[in-house]
Amino acid sequence: MRRRRLIQKIAFGISILASPQACAGTVLITEQEASLPAERVVLGPRGITRGPRIDLVQPDETASSPMRFQLKFLSFGGARINTDSLRVTYLKTPEIDITPRVRPFAHAAGIDIPDAEIPAGEHYIRAEVTDSEGRVRSSVFVLKVAP
């Protein structure tokens, strides 16, 4: 009887590990979202600011999915990044708020998703964050994903 239970538990564990969802990465953008019409991206004027900085860390110009999606936050003048203010938007028509998908991976130094699932193509992402002094920074990034 014990042996049978043990075999059932092992079989159940193997079935969980073998399921596609157990091996899948974190879905950042779905195929359905990627098929929506692109939003016209207009970059606003740039200037010198003491507000936080947001940098995309991407080793190659074009990556393949799953990929590491990493943003770095940098604050100035002793201010701290307010991660509660984080908003990440996929720039499509209509805009898609993907903040709930990235929030579990966000911390004061940035966002780090080791296995982001993103369909092939060019994807425009806007990230916005505020520091403890109330200064806001919004940056637009292009993710190029190879088929």
C-alpha positions in Angstrom: 0.0 0.0 0.0 2.8 2.4 0.9 4.7 1.5 -2.3 1.6 2.2 -4.4 1.1 5.6 -2.8 4.7 6.5 -3.3 4.5 5.5 -7.0 1.4 7.7 -7.4 3.1 10.7 -5.8 6.1 10.2 -8.0 3.9 9.9 -11.1 2.0 13.1 -10.1 5.3 15.0 -9.6 6.6 13.9 -13.0 3.3 14.9 -14.7 3.5 18.4 -13.1 7.1 18.9 -14.2 6.4 17.6 -17.7 3.5 19.9 -18.3 4.1 22.8 -20.8 3.0 25.4 -18.2 5.7 24.2 -15.8 8.4 24.8 -18.4 7.0 28.0 -19.9 8.5 31.4 -19.1 6.8 34.5 -17.9 4.4 35.8 -20.5 5.2 39.4 -21.0 3.3 39.9 -24.3 0.7 37.5 -25.7 0.3 36.7 -29.5 -3.1 38.3 -29.4 -1.8 41.5 -27.9 1.0 41.6 -30.5 -1.5 41.4 -33.3 -3.2 44.6 -32.2 -2.6 47.8 -34.3 0.6 49.6 -33.3 0.3 52.9 -31.5 2.0 55.8 -33.0 5.0 56.4 -30.8 6.0 60.1 -30.3 9.0 60.8 -28.2 8.7 63.9 -26.2 11.4 66.6 -25.7 14.4 65.5 -23.6 16.3 67.7 -21.1 18.5 67.6 -18.1 16.6 66.3 -15.1 17.3 65.0 -11.6 14.6 62.5 -12.0 15.3 58.8 -12.1 16.8 57.1 -15.1 15.5 53.9 -16.7 17.8 51.8 -18.9 17.0 48.7 -20.9 19.7 46.1 -20.5 19.7 44.0 -23.7 22.9 42.2 -24.7 22.0 42.0 -28.4 20.0 44.3 -30.7 17.7 41.3 -31.6 16.9 38.6 -29.0 14.9 35.4 -29.2 12.1 34.3 -26.9 12.2 33.4 -24.1 14.6 36.3 -23.3 15.9 38.1 -20.3 13.9 41.4 -19.9 15.8 43.7 -17.6 15.4 47.4 -16.8 17.7 49.2 -14.5 16.5 52.2 -12.3 19.0 54.8 -11.2 18.0 57.6 -8.8 19.9 60.9 -8.1 20.5 63.3 -5.3 19.9 60.7 -2.5 16.4 59.9 -3.7 15.0 56.4 -3.7 13.0 54.7 -6.4 9.3 54.3 -5.4 8.5 50.8 -6.9 4.8 51.3 -6.0 4.6 54.0 -8.7 5.9 51.7 -11.4 3.8 51.5 -14.6 4.8 49.4 -17.6 2.7 49.8 -20.8 2.7 47.9 -24.1 2.2 50.6 -26.7 -0.6 49.2 -28.9 -4.1 50.5 -29.8 -5.5 50.4 -27.1 -2.6 50.6 -24.7 -2.1 47.5 -22.6 -1.0 47.8 -19.0 1.5 45.0 -18.3 2.5 46.3 -14.9 0.8 43.3 -13.0 3.0 40.9 -15.1 6.3 42.7 -14.2 5.5 43.8 -10.6 6.6 40.4 -9.0 10.1 41.0 -10.6 10.4 44.7 -9.7 12.6 46.0 -7.0 14.3 49.4 -6.3 17.2 48.6 -8.6 15.0 47.7 -11.6 13.1 44.8 -13.2 14.6 41.4 -14.0 12.6 38.7 -15.7 14.9 35.9 -16.6 12.5 34.1 -19.0 10.1 36.6 -20.6 8.0 35.2 -23.4 7.5 37.7 -26.2 6.3 37.0 -29.7 8.6 37.8 -32.7 8.6 41.3 -34.0 9.2 44.9 -32.7 7.5 45.8 -29.5 7.4 49.3 -28.0 7.2 49.4 -24.2 6.9 52.4 -22.0 8.1 52.3 -18.4 7.4 55.0 -15.8 8.7 55.4 -12.3 8.8 58.0 -9.6 11.5 58.7 -7.0 11.0 59.6 -3.3 11.2 63.3 -4.3 8.2 63.0 -6.6 10.2 63.3 -9.8 8.8 61.2 -12.6 10.6 59.5 -15.5 9.0 57.9 -18.5 11.1 56.0 -21.1 10.1 54.1 -24.3 12.1 51.1 -25.3 12.0 48.9 -28.4 12.2 45.1 -27.9 13.3 43.4 -31.2 12.5 39.7 -31.0 13.7 37.3 -33.8 11.3 34.6 -35.1 
